[in-house]
Amino acid sequence: MQVQLFISQVADFFDALVPKASDDELFASGYLRGHVDLAIGQRQVLEQEFAVAELTADIDQSLQQAIANGELNEQDQQLVLGLWAQVQQLS
C-alpha cells in the first residue's frame, strides 16, 4: 500500500470517530493522532521516501515509549492501543 493512501485513510478514520465517539474514545483518538502526526512529520522532514511499515514501526515505538514514561493510565492505554490496532488494519 502506498504511504499517502494509508495516511489519508488514517485521517479519515480519526475524522469519522468525532461525531460518534465517547469522550474517552475522543481523548484516545486525539492522543493517538498526535503520535501519528508526529511520526509522519518526522519522516517528511527527512525528505526521504518511506513505507507504511516504517511509519507504523515509528508510531508503535513512540506509543511504547509514552507508556513506559507513564503518560497513560491503564484504561487509557487499552483505549489507545485498541484504536492503534484498528488503524493498523487499514494497511
ChimeraX attribute file (.defattr): number of C-alpha atoms within 10 A of each C-alpha:
attribute: neighborCount
match mode: 1-to-1
recipient: residues
	/A:1	10
	/A:2	10
	/A:3	17
	/A:4	12
	/A:5	13
	/A:6	18
	/A:7	18
	/A:8	10
	/A:9	15
	/A:10	19
	/A:11	15
	/A:12	11
	/A:13	16
	/A:14	17
	/A:15	11
	/A:16	11
	/A:17	13
	/A:18	14
	/A:19	8
	/A:20	9
	/A:21	14
	/A:22	11
	/A:23	10
	/A:24	13
	/A:25	17
	/A:26	18
	/A:27	15
	/A:28	24
	/A:29	23
	/A:30	15
	/A:31	15
	/A:32	22
	/A:33	19
	/A:34	13
	/A:35	19
	/A:36	23
	/A:37	14
	/A:38	15
	/A:39	20
	/A:40	18
	/A:41	12
	/A:42	13
	/A:43	17
	/A:44	12
	/A:45	8
	/A:46	9
	/A:47	9
	/A:48	7
	/A:49	8
	/A:50	15
	/A:51	13
	/A:52	17
	/A:53	13
	/A:54	13
	/A:55	19
	/A:56	18
	/A:57	12
	/A:58	19
	/A:59	22
	/A:60	17
	/A:61	14
	/A:62	17
	/A:63	22
	/A:64	14
	/A:65	12
	/A:66	14
	/A:67	15
	/A:68	10
	/A:69	9
	/A:70	11
	/A:71	12
	/A:72	17
	/A:73	9
	/A:74	11
	/A:75	10
	/A:76	17
	/A:77	18
	/A:78	13
	/A:79	19
	/A:80	24
	/A:81	17
	/A:82	12
	/A:83	19
	/A:84	20
	/A:85	11
	/A:86	13
	/A:87	18
	/A:88	13
	/A:89	8
	/A:90	13
	/A:91	16
